[in-house]
Every structure is written in structure tokens, then in C-alpha cells.
């Protein structure tokens, strides 16, 4: 929550700076310069917010990918262990049946 507030705080400072630039441009050079400063400042604000958003998403996605990779690795190991147990059971059953038929034929 504190990080989100600091992000809003910096955005507020940027908006205040843009408003100051627009007012100064209007006083010094008229409406055309003020509109140019407003448009340029708005574009800069959008770029800063977009860059911060994508950076935060990338940082948040990284631990998720690591966690997912670890989970997949554990799942593959569990699946391999399960297949080994199934293979062992099949071999045991085959050996038991083979022994039963061998004894049954000699009686």
C-alpha cells in the first residue's frame, strides 16, 4: 500500500509540474505555447506511468515464473516416481503370474 501511495505521490508531483509549465508558457508565449506544453506534459506523464506499470508487472511476473518452474519440476518428479511405482507393480504382477503358470504346468 505504501508503494502505491508513493507512486501516486510522484504522479501528483508530475501533474503539478505540468500545470506550472503550462501556466509559465501561457504567461510567456501565449495560448499556443501553453497548449503545446500541456500536450507534451500529458504525453510525458502517460509515458512515465506506462513505463512504471510495465516495470512493476515484469518484477511481479518473475517470481511467479520461478514458482511455476519449481512447481513443474516437482510435478515432473512426482509423475516420474508414480510411473516407476506402476512399472514395478506391473513387473511384480508379471513375475507372479509367470511363477503361477510355471508351478501349475508341472503338477
N, CA, C and O atoms as CSV, one atom per row, in Angstrom:
chain,resi,resn,atom,element,x,y,z
A,1,UNK,N,N,0.823,-1.180,0.000
A,1,UNK,CA,C,0.000,0.000,0.000
A,1,UNK,C,C,0.872,1.250,0.000
A,1,UNK,O,O,0.577,2.224,-0.693
A,2,UNK,N,N,1.953,1.213,0.786
A,2,UNK,CA,C,2.829,2.367,0.868
A,2,UNK,C,C,3.473,2.637,-0.489
A,2,UNK,O,O,3.648,3.794,-0.872
A,3,UNK,N,N,3.828,1.573,-1.222
A,3,UNK,CA,C,4.448,1.738,-2.523
A,3,UNK,C,C,3.467,2.382,-3.507
A,3,UNK,O,O,3.856,3.230,-4.310
A,4,UNK,N,N,2.193,1.976,-3.442
A,4,UNK,CA,C,1.180,2.558,-4.317
A,4,UNK,C,C,1.007,4.038,-4.009
A,4,UNK,O,O,0.864,4.849,-4.924
A,5,UNK,N,N,1.018,4.393,-2.741
A,5,UNK,CA,C,0.876,5.795,-2.380
A,5,UNK,C,C,2.050,6.612,-2.884
A,5,UNK,O,O,1.866,7.742,-3.337
A,6,UNK,N,N,3.249,6.063,-2.812
A,6,UNK,CA,C,4.403,6.806,-3.310
A,6,UNK,C,C,4.315,6.981,-4.823
A,6,UNK,O,O,4.751,8.002,-5.355
A,7,UNK,N,N,3.755,5.994,-5.517
A,7,UNK,CA,C,3.558,6.121,-6.958
A,7,UNK,C,C,2.575,7.229,-7.289
A,7,UNK,O,O,2.787,8.002,-8.223
A,8,UNK,N,N,1.492,7.301,-6.513
A,8,UNK,CA,C,0.524,8.380,-6.721
A,8,UNK,C,C,1.130,9.719,-6.360
A,8,UNK,O,O,0.830,10.732,-6.991
A,9,UNK,N,N,1.984,9.730,-5.346
A,9,UNK,CA,C,2.629,10.967,-4.929
A,9,UNK,C,C,3.497,11.506,-6.057
A,9,UNK,O,O,3.468,12.702,-6.346
A,10,UNK,N,N,4.272,10.630,-6.698
A,10,UNK,CA,C,5.132,11.076,-7.791
A,10,UNK,C,C,4.299,11.514,-8.994
A,10,UNK,O,O,4.670,12.461,-9.688
A,11,UNK,N,N,3.181,10.839,-9.247
A,11,UNK,CA,C,2.302,11.257,-10.348
A,11,UNK,C,C,1.703,12.625,-10.062
A,11,UNK,O,O,1.558,13.441,-10.971
A,12,UNK,N,N,1.353,12.882,-8.804
A,12,UNK,CA,C,0.804,14.175,-8.422
A,12,UNK,C,C,1.836,15.267,-8.630
A,12,UNK,O,O,1.516,16.353,-9.112
A,13,UNK,N,N,3.072,14.975,-8.266
A,13,UNK,CA,C,4.138,15.959,-8.468
A,13,UNK,C,C,4.340,16.259,-9.950
A,13,UNK,O,O,4.587,17.404,-10.332
A,14,UNK,N,N,4.236,15.233,-10.774
A,14,UNK,CA,C,4.381,15.442,-12.222
A,14,UNK,C,C,3.249,16.309,-12.745
A,14,UNK,O,O,3.481,17.205,-13.557
A,15,UNK,N,N,2.016,16.053,-12.287
A,15,UNK,CA,C,0.871,16.853,-12.730
A,15,UNK,C,C,1.051,18.310,-12.300
A,15,UNK,O,O,0.761,19.224,-13.071
A,16,UNK,N,N,1.523,18.526,-11.086
A,16,UNK,CA,C,1.759,19.893,-10.612
A,16,UNK,C,C,2.833,20.566,-11.456
A,16,UNK,O,O,2.720,21.745,-11.793
A,17,UNK,N,N,3.875,19.813,-11.794
A,17,UNK,CA,C,4.938,20.364,-12.630
A,17,UNK,C,C,4.409,20.717,-14.016
A,17,UNK,O,O,4.771,21.751,-14.577
A,18,UNK,N,N,3.553,19.862,-14.566
A,18,UNK,CA,C,2.964,20.137,-15.884
A,18,UNK,C,C,2.119,21.398,-15.818
A,18,UNK,O,O,2.194,22.247,-16.706
A,19,UNK,N,N,1.311,21.525,-14.761
A,19,UNK,CA,C,0.465,22.718,-14.616
A,19,UNK,C,C,1.319,23.973,-14.516
A,19,UNK,O,O,0.972,25.007,-15.085
A,20,UNK,N,N,2.422,23.890,-13.803
A,20,UNK,CA,C,3.324,25.033,-13.695
A,20,UNK,C,C,3.939,25.398,-15.035
A,20,UNK,O,O,4.049,26.575,-15.379
A,21,UNK,N,N,4.343,24.373,-15.792
A,21,UNK,CA,C,4.918,24.624,-17.117
A,21,UNK,C,C,3.897,25.256,-18.054
A,21,UNK,O,O,4.222,26.173,-18.809
A,22,UNK,N,N,2.660,24.764,-18.002
A,22,UNK,CA,C,1.601,25.319,-18.856
A,22,UNK,C,C,1.342,26.766,-18.489
A,22,UNK,O,O,1.229,27.613,-19.375
A,23,UNK,N,N,1.244,27.069,-17.202
A,23,UNK,CA,C,0.998,28.450,-16.769
A,23,UNK,C,C,2.147,29.358,-17.182
A,23,UNK,O,O,1.915,30.471,-17.653
A,24,UNK,N,N,3.380,28.898,-17.014
A,24,UNK,CA,C,4.535,29.711,-17.400
A,24,UNK,C,C,4.559,29.921,-18.918
A,24,UNK,O,O,4.842,31.024,-19.385
A,25,UNK,N,N,4.264,28.875,-19.685
A,25,UNK,CA,C,4.239,29.003,-21.148
A,25,UNK,C,C,3.144,29.964,-21.584
A,25,UNK,O,O,3.347,30.746,-22.513
A,26,UNK,N,N,1.989,29.919,-20.932
A,26,UNK,CA,C,0.888,30.825,-21.277
A,26,UNK,C,C,1.285,32.270,-20.983
A,26,UNK,O,O,1.018,33.161,-21.790
A,27,UNK,N,N,1.923,32.509,-19.830
A,27,UNK,CA,C,2.343,33.874,-19.489
A,27,UNK,C,C,3.409,34.378,-20.451
A,27,UNK,O,O,3.369,35.534,-20.872
A,28,UNK,N,N,4.366,33.516,-20.803
A,28,UNK,CA,C,5.496,33.958,-21.621
A,28,UNK,C,C,5.181,34.016,-23.112
A,28,UNK,O,O,5.625,34.935,-23.800
A,29,UNK,N,N,4.418,33.043,-23.622
A,29,UNK,CA,C,4.315,32.921,-25.082
A,29,UNK,C,C,2.896,32.796,-25.617
A,29,UNK,O,O,2.721,32.743,-26.834
A,30,UNK,N,N,1.900,32.746,-24.786
A,30,UNK,CA,C,0.530,32.719,-25.271
A,30,UNK,C,C,-0.082,31.320,-25.251
A,30,UNK,O,O,0.492,30.351,-24.753
A,31,UNK,N,N,-1.290,31.279,-25.829
A,31,UNK,CA,C,-2.101,30.062,-25.772
A,31,UNK,C,C,-1.481,28.896,-26.537
A,31,UNK,O,O,-1.588,27.753,-26.092
A,32,UNK,N,N,-0.840,29.152,-27.669
A,32,UNK,CA,C,-0.259,28.080,-28.476
A,32,UNK,C,C,0.845,27.361,-27.698
A,32,UNK,O,O,0.901,26.131,-27.688
A,33,UNK,N,N,1.702,28.115,-27.062
A,33,UNK,CA,C,2.779,27.506,-26.274
A,33,UNK,C,C,2.205,26.762,-25.070
A,33,UNK,O,O,2.713,25.708,-24.686
A,34,UNK,N,N,1.139,27.316,-24.476
A,34,UNK,CA,C,0.524,26.656,-23.326
A,34,UNK,C,C,-0.071,25.316,-23.740
A,34,UNK,O,O,0.087,24.321,-23.033
A,35,UNK,N,N,-0.754,25.284,-24.882
A,35,UNK,CA,C,-1.326,24.021,-25.364
A,35,UNK,C,C,-0.231,23.014,-25.705
A,35,UNK,O,O,-0.377,21.822,-25.434
A,36,UNK,N,N,0.853,23.483,-26.291
A,36,UNK,CA,C,1.970,22.595,-26.612
A,36,UNK,C,C,2.571,22.009,-25.335
A,36,UNK,O,O,2.876,20.818,-25.271
A,37,UNK,N,N,2.738,22.864,-24.316
A,37,UNK,CA,C,3.280,22.375,-23.044
A,37,UNK,C,C,2.318,21.382,-22.397
A,37,UNK,O,O,2.752,20.387,-21.817
A,38,UNK,N,N,1.023,21.644,-22.493
A,38,UNK,CA,C,0.023,20.747,-21.921
A,38,UNK,C,C,0.053,19.387,-22.609
A,38,UNK,O,O,0.047,18.348,-21.949
A,39,UNK,N,N,0.087,19.401,-23.924
A,39,UNK,CA,C,0.120,18.141,-24.679
A,39,UNK,C,C,1.416,17.387,-24.402
A,39,UNK,O,O,1.396,16.180,-24.157
A,40,UNK,N,N,2.545,18.097,-24.440
A,40,UNK,CA,C,3.840,17.448,-24.171
A,40,UNK,C,C,3.928,16.898,-22.762
A,40,UNK,O,O,4.437,15.797,-22.549
A,41,UNK,N,N,3.433,17.662,-21.799
A,41,UNK,CA,C,3.450,17.209,-20.407
A,41,UNK,C,C,2.559,16.002,-20.197
A,41,UNK,O,O,2.914,15.079,-19.463
A,42,UNK,N,N,1.396,16.009,-20.844
A,42,UNK,CA,C,0.482,14.869,-20.731
A,42,UNK,C,C,1.115,13.617,-21.326
A,42,UNK,O,O,1.001,12.529,-20.761
A,43,UNK,N,N,1.774,13.771,-22.456
A,43,UNK,CA,C,2.448,12.631,-23.072
A,43,UNK,C,C,3.569,12.109,-22.169
A,43,UNK,O,O,3.764,10.899,-22.052
A,44,UNK,N,N,4.298,13.019,-21.537
A,44,UNK,CA,C,5.368,12.606,-20.627
A,44,UNK,C,C,4.792,11.870,-19.419
A,44,UNK,O,O,5.359,10.877,-18.965
A,45,UNK,N,N,3.669,12.356,-18.903
A,45,UNK,CA,C,3.019,11.703,-17.768
A,45,UNK,C,C,2.560,10.296,-18.145
A,45,UNK,O,O,2.767,9.348,-17.388
A,46,UNK,N,N,1.942,10.163,-19.307
A,46,UNK,CA,C,1.478,8.847,-19.768
A,46,UNK,C,C,2.668,7.900,-19.952
A,46,UNK,O,O,2.597,6.728,-19.579
A,47,UNK,N,N,3.754,8.410,-20.524
A,47,UNK,CA,C,4.940,7.569,-20.719
A,47,UNK,C,C,5.516,7.113,-19.386
A,47,UNK,O,O,5.905,5.954,-19.242
A,48,UNK,N,N,5.573,8.017,-18.409
A,48,UNK,CA,C,6.122,7.658,-17.098
A,48,UNK,C,C,5.250,6.616,-16.406
A,48,UNK,O,O,5.768,5.665,-15.819
A,49,UNK,N,N,3.949,6.783,-16.469
A,49,UNK,CA,C,3.039,5.828,-15.833
A,49,UNK,C,C,3.114,4.473,-16.520
A,49,UNK,O,O,3.144,3.433,-15.861
A,50,UNK,N,N,3.146,4.491,-17.854
A,50,UNK,CA,C,3.224,3.238,-18.611
A,50,UNK,C,C,4.517,2.501,-18.309
A,50,UNK,O,O,4.507,1.289,-18.093
A,51,UNK,N,N,5.627,3.220,-18.292
A,51,UNK,CA,C,6.921,2.599,-18.012
A,51,UNK,C,C,6.930,2.003,-16.606
A,51,UNK,O,O,7.410,0.887,-16.407
A,52,UNK,N,N,6.408,2.732,-15.647
A,52,UNK,CA,C,6.372,2.231,-14.264
A,52,UNK,C,C,5.468,1.003,-14.156
A,52,UNK,O,O,5.798,0.047,-13.454
A,53,UNK,N,N,4.339,1.028,-14.843
A,53,UNK,CA,C,3.409,-0.098,-14.803
A,53,UNK,C,C,4.047,-1.350,-15.373
A,53,UNK,O,O,3.984,-2.412,-14.754
A,54,UNK,N,N,4.667,-1.241,-16.552
A,54,UNK,CA,C,5.267,-2.414,-17.166
A,54,UNK,C,C,6.457,-2.921,-16.366
A,54,UNK,O,O,6.690,-4.128,-16.309
A,55,UNK,N,N,7.208,-2.028,-15.752
A,55,UNK,CA,C,8.331,-2.446,-14.916
A,55,UNK,C,C,7.823,-3.218,-13.709
A,55,UNK,O,O,8.374,-4.263,-13.365
A,56,UNK,N,N,6.785,-2.716,-13.066
A,56,UNK,CA,C,6.219,-3.407,-11.906
A,56,UNK,C,C,5.657,-4.766,-12.294
A,56,UNK,O,O,5.837,-5.739,-11.562
A,57,UNK,N,N,4.976,-4.850,-13.441
A,57,UNK,CA,C,4.429,-6.133,-13.885
A,57,UNK,C,C,5.545,-7.123,-14.165
A,57,UNK,O,O,5.425,-8.302,-13.833
A,58,UNK,N,N,6.624,-6.659,-14.772
A,58,UNK,CA,C,7.744,-7.554,-15.063
A,58,UNK,C,C,8.370,-8.067,-13.767
A,58,UNK,O,O,8.732,-9.239,-13.672
A,59,UNK,N,N,8.497,-7.192,-12.773
A,59,UNK,CA,C,9.063,-7.615,-11.498
A,59,UNK,C,C,8.136,-8.581,-10.778
A,59,UNK,O,O,8.597,-9.504,-10.107
A,60,UNK,N,N,6.837,-8.373,-10.914
A,60,UNK,CA,C,5.887,-9.273,-10.271
A,60,UNK,C,C,5.809,-10.613,-10.992
A,60,UNK,O,O,5.628,-11.653,-10.358
A,61,UNK,N,N,5.946,-10.591,-12.313
A,61,UNK,CA,C,5.862,-11.824,-13.092
A,61,UNK,C,C,7.055,-12.739,-12.854
A,61,UNK,O,O,6.904,-13.959,-12.908
A,62,UNK,N,N,8.217,-12.196,-12.595
A,62,UNK,CA,C,9.420,-13.002,-12.444
A,62,UNK,C,C,9.304,-14.025,-11.307
A,62,UNK,O,O,9.563,-15.206,-11.538
A,63,UNK,N,N,8.925,-13.619,-10.088
A,63,UNK,CA,C,8.777,-14.637,-9.040
A,63,UNK,C,C,7.710,-15.667,-9.381
A,63,UNK,O,O,7.830,-16.835,-9.011
A,64,UNK,N,N,6.667,-15.237,-10.086
A,64,UNK,CA,C,5.633,-16.184,-10.492
A,64,UNK,C,C,6.219,-17.242,-11.423
A,64,UNK,O,O,5.915,-18.428,-11.296
A,65,UNK,N,N,7.057,-16.808,-12.355
A,65,UNK,CA,C,7.668,-17.762,-13.280
A,65,UNK,C,C,8.587,-18.726,-12.535
A,65,UNK,O,O,8.598,-19.923,-12.824
A,66,UNK,N,N,9.351,-18.212,-11.584
A,66,UNK,CA,C,10.225,-19.085,-10.801
A,66,UNK,C,C,9.406,-20.097,-10.013
A,66,UNK,O,O,9.743,-21.279,-9.958
A,67,UNK,N,N,8.334,-19.620,-9.408
A,67,UNK,CA,C,7.467,-20.514,-8.630
A,67,UNK,C,C,6.846,-21.562,-9.540
A,67,UNK,O,O,6.785,-22.739,-9.183
A,68,UNK,N,N,6.388,-21.146,-10.704
A,68,UNK,CA,C,5.770,-22.081,-11.648
A,68,UNK,C,C,6.793,-23.112,-12.124
A,68,UNK,O,O,6.479,-24.297,-12.225
A,69,UNK,N,N,8.019,-22.661,-12.417
A,69,UNK,CA,C,9.064,-23.606,-12.845
A,69,UNK,C,C,9.384,-24.616,-11.752
A,69,UNK,O,O,9.556,-25.801,-12.037
A,70,UNK,N,N,9.465,-24.158,-10.499
A,70,UNK,CA,C,9.709,-25.086,-9.387
A,70,UNK,C,C,8.559,-26.082,-9.254
A,70,UNK,O,O,8.780,-27.273,-9.036
A,71,UNK,N,N,7.330,-25.583,-9.386
A,71,UNK,CA,C,6.164,-26.462,-9.272
A,71,UNK,C,C,6.159,-27.498,-10.397
A,71,UNK,O,O,5.864,-28.670,-10.164
A,72,UNK,N,N,6.483,-27.069,-11.604
A,72,UNK,CA,C,6.538,-28.013,-12.727
A,72,UNK,C,C,7.610,-29.069,-12.505
A,72,UNK,O,O,7.408,-30.244,-12.812
A,73,UNK,N,N,8.754,-28.644,-11.968
A,73,UNK,CA,C,9.832,-29.588,-11.687
A,73,UNK,C,C,9.383,-30.618,-10.650
A,73,UNK,O,O,9.628,-31.815,-10.802
A,74,UNK,N,N,8.727,-30.138,-9.601
A,74,UNK,CA,C,8.219,-31.066,-8.573
A,74,UNK,C,C,7.161,-32.000,-9.160
A,74,UNK,O,O,7.127,-33.186,-8.831
A,75,UNK,N,N,6.294,-31.466,-10.035
A,75,UNK,CA,C,5.264,-32.301,-10.658
A,75,UNK,C,C,5.883,-33.373,-11.550
A,75,UNK,O,O,5.435,-34.520,-11.558
A,76,UNK,N,N,6.932,-32.986,-12.310
A,76,UNK,CA,C,7.603,-33.978,-13.167
A,76,UNK,C,C,8.248,-35.079,-12.330
A,76,UNK,O,O,8.185,-36.253,-12.695
A,77,UNK,N,N,8.869,-34.705,-11.205
A,77,UNK,CA,C,9.479,-35.697,-10.326
A,77,UNK,C,C,8.409,-36.622,-9.746
A,77,UNK,O,O,8.590,-37.839,-9.711
A,78,UNK,N,N,7.309,-36.052,-9.298
A,78,UNK,CA,C,6.220,-36.870,-8.730
A,78,UNK,C,C,5.657,-37.812,-9.789
A,78,UNK,O,O,5.375,-38.975,-9.500
A,79,UNK,N,N,5.494,-37.318,-11.009
A,79,UNK,CA,C,4.983,-38.152,-12.100
A,79,UNK,C,C,5.966,-39.270,-12.428
A,79,UNK,O,O,5.554,-40.404,-12.674
A,80,UNK,N,N,7.260,-38.961,-12.435
A,80,UNK,CA,C,8.272,-39.989,-12.678
A,80,UNK,C,C,8.252,-41.060,-11.599
A,80,UNK,O,O,8.346,-42.253,-11.890
A,81,UNK,N,N,8.128,-40.620,-10.335
A,81,UNK,CA,C,8.046,-41.589,-9.229
A,81,UNK,C,C,6.808,-42.469,-9.357
A,81,UNK,O,O,6.866,-43.674,-9.115
A,82,UNK,N,N,5.694,-41.861,-9.738
A,82,UNK,CA,C,4.450,-42.622,-9.900
A,82,UNK,C,C,4.600,-43.662,-11.010
A,82,UNK,O,O,4.182,-44.809,-10.854
A,83,UNK,N,N,5.201,-43.255,-12.133
A,83,UNK,CA,C,5.402,-44.196,-13.241
A,83,UNK,C,C,6.350,-45.326,-12.842
A,83,UNK,O,O,6.161,-46.471,-13.253
A,84,UNK,N,N,7.371,-45.004,-12.038
A,84,UNK,CA,C,8.274,-46.057,-11.548
A,84,UNK,C,C,7.522,-47.068,-10.681
A,84,UNK,O,O,7.739,-48.274,-10.804
A,85,UNK,N,N,6.649,-46.585,-9.814
A,85,UNK,CA,C,5.861,-47.497,-8.969
A,85,UNK,C,C,4.933,-48.360,-9.821
A,85,UNK,O,O,4.783,-49.554,-9.561
A,86,UNK,N,N,4.315,-47.767,-10.830
A,86,UNK,CA,C,3.428,-48.531,-11.719
A,86,UNK,C,C,4.226,-49.605,-12.445
A,86,UNK,O,O,3.790,-50.752,-12.545
A,87,UNK,N,N,5.407,-49.225,-12.955
A,87,UNK,CA,C,6.248,-50.190,-13.671
A,87,UNK,C,C,6.671,-51.323,-12.742
A,87,UNK,O,O,6.675,-52.484,-13.149
A,88,UNK,N,N,7.025,-51.002,-11.503
A,88,UNK,CA,C,7.403,-52.028,-10.522
A,88,UNK,C,C,6.226,-52.962,-10.243
A,88,UNK,O,O,6.399,-54.178,-10.173
A,89,UNK,N,N,5.032,-52.395,-10.084
A,89,UNK,CA,C,3.839,-53.221,-9.845
A,89,UNK,C,C,3.553,-54.144,-11.017
A,89,UNK,O,O,3.205,-55.309,-10.823
A,90,UNK,N,N,3.699,-53.629,-12.235
A,90,UNK,CA,C,3.449,-54.446,-13.429
A,90,UNK,C,C,4.453,-55.598,-13.496
A,90,UNK,O,O,4.078,-56.735,-13.783
A,91,UNK,N,N,5.719,-55.306,-13.234
A,91,UNK,CA,C,6.736,-56.364,-13.258
A,91,UNK,C,C,6.471,-57.412,-12.175
A,91,UNK,O,O,6.617,-58.610,-12.418
A,92,UNK,N,N,6.082,-56.960,-10.985
A,92,UNK,CA,C,5.771,-57.902,-9.899
A,92,UNK,C,C,4.607,-58.804,-10.289
A,92,UNK,O,O,4.650,-60.015,-10.069
A,93,UNK,N,N,3.574,-58.212,-10.867
A,93,UNK,CA,C,2.400,-58.991,-11.291
A,93,UNK,C,C,2.798,-59.978,-12.391
A,93,UNK,O,O,2.357,-61.127,-12.376
A,94,UNK,N,N,3.617,-59.548,-13.332
A,94,UNK,CA,C,4.068,-60.432,-14.412
A,94,UNK,C,C,4.860,-61.607,-13.840
A,94,UNK,O,O,4.642,-62.759,-14.214
A,95,UNK,N,N,5.784,-61.292,-12.926
A,95,UNK,CA,C,6.588,-62.363,-12.316
A,95,UNK,C,C,5.705,-63.330,-11.523
A,95,UNK,O,O,5.923,-64.541,-11.568
A,96,UNK,N,N,4.727,-62.815,-10.809
A,96,UNK,CA,C,3.838,-63.663,-10.026
A,96,UNK,C,C,3.026,-64.581,-10.945
A,96,UNK,O,O,2.882,-65.773,-10.674
A,97,UNK,N,N,2.498,-64.015,-12.031
A,97,UNK,CA,C,1.725,-64.829,-12.975
A,97,UNK,C,C,2.616,-65.871,-13.650
A,97,UNK,O,O,2.211,-67.020,-13.830
A,98,UNK,N,N,3.816,-65.470,-14.016
A,98,UNK,CA,C,4.746,-66.409,-14.641
A,98,UNK,C,C,5.039,-67.571,-13.686
A,98,UNK,O,O,5.020,-68.735,-14.087
A,99,UNK,N,N,5.310,-67.238,-12.416
A,99,UNK,CA,C,5.568,-68.295,-11.413
A,99,UNK,C,C,4.349,-69.187,-11.236
A,99,UNK,O,O,4.487,-70.404,-11.114
A,100,UNK,N,N,3.162,-68.600,-11.221
A,100,UNK,CA,C,1.928,-69.391,-11.032
A,100,UNK,C,C,1.749,-70.355,-12.211
A,100,UNK,O,O,1.415,-71.523,-12.006
A,101,UNK,N,N,1.964,-69.885,-13.422
A,101,UNK,CA,C,1.815,-70.771,-14.587
A,101,UNK,C,C,2.901,-71.850,-14.604
A,101,UNK,O,O,2.641,-72.986,-15.001
A,102,UNK,N,N,4.107,-71.500,-14.176
A,102,UNK,CA,C,5.193,-72.483,-14.147
A,102,UNK,C,C,4.866,-73.602,-13.147
A,102,UNK,O,O,5.078,-74.779,-13.437
A,103,UNK,N,N,4.361,-73.233,-11.992
A,103,UNK,CA,C,4.002,-74.253,-10.991
A,103,UNK,C,C,2.773,-75.045,-11.428
A,103,UNK,O,O,2.677,-76.245,-11.168
A,104,UNK,N,N,1.842,-74.378,-12.085
A,104,UNK,CA,C,0.598,-75.053,-12.485
A,104,UNK,C,C,0.848,-76.084,-13.556
A,104,UNK,O,O,0.158,-77.103,-13.575
A,105,UNK,N,N,1.796,-75.879,-14.449
A,105,UNK,CA,C,2.081,-76.819,-15.517
A,105,UNK,C,C,2.837,-78.064,-15.049
A,105,UNK,O,O,2.715,-79.110,-15.686
A,106,UNK,N,N,3.604,-77.996,-13.976
A,106,UNK,CA,C,4.405,-79.134,-13.503
A,106,UNK,C,C,3.606,-80.070,-12.608
A,106,UNK,O,O,4.062,-81.183,-12.346
A,107,UNK,N,N,2.432,-79.664,-12.128
A,107,UNK,CA,C,1.644,-80.531,-11.244
A,107,UNK,C,C,1.071,-81.654,-11.975
A,107,UNK,O,O,0.378,-82.484,-11.388
